Amino acid sequence: MKNVLLFTGIIALLVIPWTAYGQVSIAYIDLQKVMVESNKGKEAKQTLTQEADKLKKNLDGKQDELQKMKDAIEKQGTTITPEARTEKEKQYQNKLKDYQRLANDYQTELQQKDMELTQKMLKELEGVIKSLGEKEKYTIIVEKSQVLYASPAIDVTSKVINLFNEATKKKPTK
C-alpha cells in the first residue's frame, strides 16, 4: 500500500508542473497482456513449453528407472540377504537424490530462461513504448498494475501490441 501511495505521489509531483505548460496526456499499458498476446510473447511461451517438455521427458525416463529399482527391491525383498537389500536401498536413495537435484536444476533452468526472455522482451518493448509516447505526445505512460483506477479510454495496450508485433516482425530473429 505504501508503494502505491508513493507511486501516486511521485506521479502527482511529475504531472502537476506540466499542467502549467499545457494539456497533460496520460496513458497506461497492461504489460502482462502484451507479454501474453504479442507475437513475440507467444513465441517465447512456445519456446519455454518446448524446453519444459524436453526436460520433462528426460525426468520421466529417470523416474521410470527409479520405479523399476524400487519394484526390484520389493520383489527381491525376502530372497536376498539383509546386507544386499540395504545396499540396494542405499543405491535407490542415491538415485532418488540425484533425480530430485536434477528436477530442481531443470526448474531453475526454466525460470532463468523465462526471466531472460522476459527481460529481452521488456527491453524491446521499452523502445516501442517510448516511440509511442513521443509520437502521440503523452506526458506519462504507466504500467497498469501500478494504477488503482484508470479509465479504459487511456489504455494503449492494444496499440503497443500492434506496434511491438510490427517492430519485431521487421527484425530477423536470432
Secondary structure in CASP SS format (residue, H / E / C, confidence):
PFRMAT SS
TARGET T0000
AUTHOR 0000-0000-0000
METHOD secondary structure of the structure
MODEL  1
M C 1.00
K H 1.00
N H 1.00
V H 1.00
L H 1.00
L H 1.00
F H 1.00
T H 1.00
G H 1.00
I H 1.00
I H 1.00
A H 1.00
L H 1.00
L H 1.00
V H 1.00
I H 1.00
P H 1.00
W H 1.00
T H 1.00
A C 1.00
Y C 1.00
G C 1.00
Q C 1.00
V C 1.00
S C 1.00
I E 1.00
A E 1.00
Y E 1.00
I E 1.00
D C 1.00
L H 1.00
Q H 1.00
K H 1.00
V H 1.00
M H 1.00
V H 1.00
E H 1.00
S C 1.00
N H 1.00
K H 1.00
G H 1.00
K H 1.00
E H 1.00
A H 1.00
K H 1.00
Q H 1.00
T H 1.00
L H 1.00
T H 1.00
Q H 1.00
E H 1.00
A H 1.00
D H 1.00
K H 1.00
L H 1.00
K H 1.00
K H 1.00
N H 1.00
L H 1.00
D H 1.00
G H 1.00
K H 1.00
Q H 1.00
D H 1.00
E H 1.00
L H 1.00
Q H 1.00
K H 1.00
M H 1.00
K H 1.00
D H 1.00
A H 1.00
I H 1.00
E H 1.00
K H 1.00
Q H 1.00
G C 1.00
T C 1.00
T C 1.00
I C 1.00
T C 1.00
P H 1.00
E H 1.00
A H 1.00
R H 1.00
T H 1.00
E H 1.00
K H 1.00
E H 1.00
K H 1.00
Q H 1.00
Y H 1.00
Q H 1.00
N H 1.00
K H 1.00
L H 1.00
K H 1.00
D H 1.00
Y H 1.00
Q H 1.00
R H 1.00
L H 1.00
A H 1.00
N H 1.00
D H 1.00
Y H 1.00
Q H 1.00
T H 1.00
E H 1.00
L H 1.00
Q H 1.00
Q H 1.00
K H 1.00
D H 1.00
M H 1.00
E H 1.00
L H 1.00
T H 1.00
Q H 1.00
K H 1.00
M H 1.00
L H 1.00
K H 1.00
E H 1.00
L H 1.00
E H 1.00
G H 1.00
V H 1.00
I H 1.00
K H 1.00
S H 1.00
L H 1.00
G H 1.00
E H 1.00
K H 1.00
E C 1.00
K C 1.00
Y C 1.00
T C 1.00
I E 1.00
I E 1.00
V E 1.00
E E 1.00
K H 1.00
S H 1.00
Q H 1.00
V C 1.00
L C 1.00
Y C 1.00
A C 1.00
S C 1.00
P H 1.00
A H 1.00
I H 1.00
D E 1.00
V C 1.00
T H 1.00
S H 1.00
K H 1.00
V H 1.00
I H 1.00
N H 1.00
L H 1.00
F H 1.00
N H 1.00
E H 1.00
A H 1.00
T H 1.00
K H 1.00
K H 1.00
K C 1.00
P C 1.00
T C 1.00
K C 1.00
END
